Amino acid sequence: MPEIDLFEHRRQSYALRLHEWRESASLTEKLALSLFFAILAGASAQMRLFLPFTPVPLTGQVLVVLLAGFVLGRFGVVSMGMYLVLGSAFGWFSGALGMAALSGITAGYLFGFVLAAAVVGELAQRRKDWSYSQIAAVMCVAVGTIYLLGSAWLSLALGIDPLQALVIGALPFVVVDAIKILVASSVAYSITPRKA
């Protein structure tokens, strides 16, 4: 029992430090960690699976976006902005090269990553005592934002009905992204301070 108490004490200590870090870290530190998450997003874009019934590949980026927002707070949006800039420069987007990706069929998802990180980051920054269900709800909203922007752009790019765009641009990913939400929420909850 004392070992469990010690573990919880250490976890709580690290969680409080992370929350305080969001407020007190230097700009250099925040930019460095933002760059780390941007590079991680770029690496996760390389792990992709193309499905026969959708032009949008399955990647690991959503998990990184959610964690970037929660860990970095308001700098989550900076991190995903870096991802877009560096992705354009180095061509590390999933399935497209450079600037072409920012106007291609998956462009809505890329900009959705920025908005999703902003949503999670803003809410993570505002308070520190989140329950698991609250974290999961915020992350569901963030993923929904990615789906809406991605499918809306897909509808325009392919000239298809918005409902059809949702069917091919969101529905195939719901189960896998639900798993990502559970993983991201678990990690986020483990680094969240608890009320005494």
C-alpha positions as CSV (number, residue, x, y, z in Angstrom):
1,M,0.0,0.0,0.0
2,P,2.8,2.5,0.8
3,E,4.3,1.8,-2.6
4,I,1.0,2.8,-4.3
5,D,0.9,6.0,-2.2
6,L,4.4,6.8,-3.2
7,F,3.6,6.2,-6.9
8,E,0.6,8.5,-6.7
9,H,2.6,11.1,-4.9
10,R,5.2,11.1,-7.6
11,R,2.6,11.1,-10.4
12,Q,0.8,14.1,-8.7
13,S,4.1,15.9,-8.4
14,Y,5.0,15.5,-12.1
15,A,1.5,16.4,-13.1
16,L,1.6,19.6,-11.1
17,R,5.0,20.4,-12.5
18,L,3.7,20.0,-16.1
19,H,0.7,22.3,-15.4
20,E,3.0,24.9,-13.8
21,W,5.5,24.5,-16.7
22,R,2.8,25.6,-19.2
23,E,2.7,28.9,-17.3
24,S,6.3,29.4,-16.3
25,A,8.4,27.9,-19.1
26,S,10.5,30.2,-21.3
27,L,9.5,30.9,-24.9
28,T,12.5,28.9,-26.0
29,E,11.5,25.8,-24.0
30,K,7.9,26.0,-25.3
31,L,9.1,26.4,-28.9
32,A,11.5,23.5,-28.5
33,L,8.8,21.2,-27.2
34,S,6.4,22.5,-29.9
35,L,9.0,21.6,-32.5
36,F,9.4,18.1,-31.0
37,F,5.6,17.5,-31.4
38,A,5.7,18.9,-34.9
39,I,8.4,16.4,-35.9
40,L,6.5,13.6,-34.1
41,A,3.4,14.5,-36.2
42,G,5.6,14.4,-39.3
43,A,6.9,11.0,-38.4
44,S,3.4,9.7,-37.6
45,A,2.3,10.8,-41.1
46,Q,4.7,8.4,-42.6
47,M,2.9,5.4,-40.9
48,R,-0.1,5.3,-43.2
49,L,-2.5,2.7,-44.5
50,F,-4.5,3.4,-47.6
51,L,-8.0,1.9,-47.6
52,P,-9.8,1.0,-50.8
53,F,-13.0,2.9,-50.1
54,T,-11.6,6.3,-49.1
55,P,-8.9,8.7,-50.6
56,V,-7.8,9.6,-47.1
57,P,-5.1,7.4,-45.6
58,L,-5.2,6.1,-42.0
59,T,-2.3,7.7,-40.0
60,G,-1.1,8.2,-36.4
61,Q,-1.3,12.0,-36.6
62,V,-4.5,12.4,-34.6
63,L,-2.9,10.8,-31.5
64,V,0.0,13.3,-31.7
65,V,-2.3,16.2,-32.2
66,L,-4.4,15.4,-29.1
67,L,-1.3,14.9,-27.0
68,A,0.4,18.1,-28.3
69,G,-2.6,20.1,-27.3
70,F,-2.9,18.6,-23.9
71,V,0.8,18.7,-23.0
72,L,1.6,22.1,-24.6
73,G,-1.6,23.9,-23.7
74,R,-1.9,27.0,-25.9
75,F,1.4,26.1,-27.7
76,G,-0.3,23.0,-29.1
77,V,-1.5,25.2,-31.9
78,V,2.0,26.6,-32.4
79,S,3.3,23.0,-32.7
80,M,0.7,22.0,-35.4
81,G,1.4,25.3,-37.2
82,M,5.1,24.3,-37.2
83,Y,4.0,20.9,-38.6
84,L,2.3,22.6,-41.5
85,V,5.2,24.9,-42.3
86,L,7.8,22.2,-42.0
87,G,5.7,19.7,-43.8
88,S,5.4,22.2,-46.7
89,A,9.1,22.7,-46.7
90,F,10.2,19.1,-46.4
91,G,7.3,17.2,-47.9
92,W,6.5,15.0,-45.0
93,F,2.8,15.1,-45.2
94,S,0.9,11.8,-45.7
95,G,0.6,11.0,-49.4
96,A,1.5,14.5,-50.7
97,L,4.5,16.6,-51.2
98,G,5.2,20.1,-49.9
99,M,2.8,22.9,-50.6
100,A,0.6,20.7,-52.8
101,A,-0.7,19.0,-49.6
102,L,-2.1,22.3,-48.4
103,S,-4.5,22.5,-51.3
104,G,-4.9,18.7,-51.9
105,I,-7.8,16.5,-50.9
106,T,-6.5,16.1,-47.3
107,A,-5.8,19.8,-46.7
108,G,-8.9,20.1,-44.5
109,Y,-7.6,17.5,-42.2
110,L,-4.2,19.3,-41.9
111,F,-5.9,22.6,-41.0
112,G,-8.2,20.6,-38.7
113,F,-5.1,19.4,-36.8
114,V,-4.3,23.0,-36.0
115,L,-7.8,23.8,-34.8
116,A,-8.1,20.5,-32.8
117,A,-4.8,21.3,-31.0
118,A,-6.1,24.8,-30.3
119,V,-9.3,23.4,-28.8
120,V,-7.5,20.8,-26.6
121,G,-4.7,23.2,-25.7
122,E,-7.0,26.1,-24.6
123,L,-9.1,23.9,-22.4
124,A,-6.0,22.1,-20.9
125,Q,-4.5,25.5,-20.1
126,R,-7.6,26.9,-18.4
127,R,-7.9,24.3,-15.7
128,K,-5.9,21.5,-14.1
129,D,-8.3,19.2,-12.4
130,W,-9.8,17.2,-15.2
131,S,-11.7,13.9,-14.8
132,Y,-11.0,11.2,-17.4
133,S,-14.5,11.6,-18.9
134,Q,-14.0,15.3,-19.3
135,I,-10.6,14.8,-21.0
136,A,-12.2,12.2,-23.3
137,A,-15.1,14.5,-24.2
138,V,-12.7,17.3,-25.1
139,M,-10.7,15.0,-27.3
140,C,-13.9,13.7,-29.0
141,V,-14.7,17.4,-29.8
142,A,-11.2,17.9,-31.2
143,V,-11.5,14.8,-33.4
144,G,-14.9,15.9,-34.5
145,T,-13.4,19.2,-35.6
146,I,-10.8,17.4,-37.7
147,Y,-13.6,15.3,-39.3
148,L,-15.7,18.3,-40.1
149,L,-12.9,20.4,-41.6
150,G,-11.5,17.4,-43.4
151,S,-14.8,16.2,-44.8
152,A,-15.9,19.8,-45.8
153,W,-12.7,20.3,-47.8
154,L,-13.1,16.8,-49.3
155,S,-16.6,17.6,-50.4
156,L,-15.3,20.8,-52.2
157,A,-12.2,19.1,-53.6
158,L,-14.0,16.1,-55.0
159,G,-17.3,17.9,-55.8
160,I,-19.4,15.5,-53.8
161,D,-22.3,15.9,-51.4
162,P,-21.2,16.8,-47.8
163,L,-22.9,13.7,-46.4
164,Q,-21.0,11.5,-48.9
165,A,-17.8,13.3,-47.9
166,L,-18.5,12.4,-44.2
167,V,-19.2,8.8,-45.2
168,I,-15.8,8.4,-46.9
169,G,-13.9,11.1,-45.0
170,A,-14.9,10.3,-41.4
171,L,-16.8,7.1,-41.0
172,P,-14.0,4.8,-41.9
173,F,-11.8,6.2,-39.2
174,V,-14.2,6.3,-36.2
175,V,-13.2,3.0,-34.6
176,V,-9.4,3.6,-34.9
177,D,-9.7,7.2,-33.8
178,A,-11.8,6.1,-30.8
179,I,-8.8,4.0,-29.8
180,K,-6.5,7.0,-30.2
181,I,-8.9,9.1,-28.1
182,L,-8.8,6.4,-25.3
183,V,-5.0,6.2,-25.5
184,A,-4.5,10.0,-25.5
185,S,-7.1,10.5,-22.7
186,S,-5.3,7.9,-20.6
187,V,-2.0,9.5,-21.1
188,A,-3.5,13.0,-20.4
189,Y,-5.3,11.8,-17.3
190,S,-2.1,10.3,-16.0
191,I,-0.4,13.7,-16.2
192,T,-3.3,15.6,-14.8
193,P,-3.2,16.8,-11.2
194,R,-6.0,15.5,-8.9
195,K,-7.9,17.4,-6.3
196,A,-6.8,16.5,-2.8
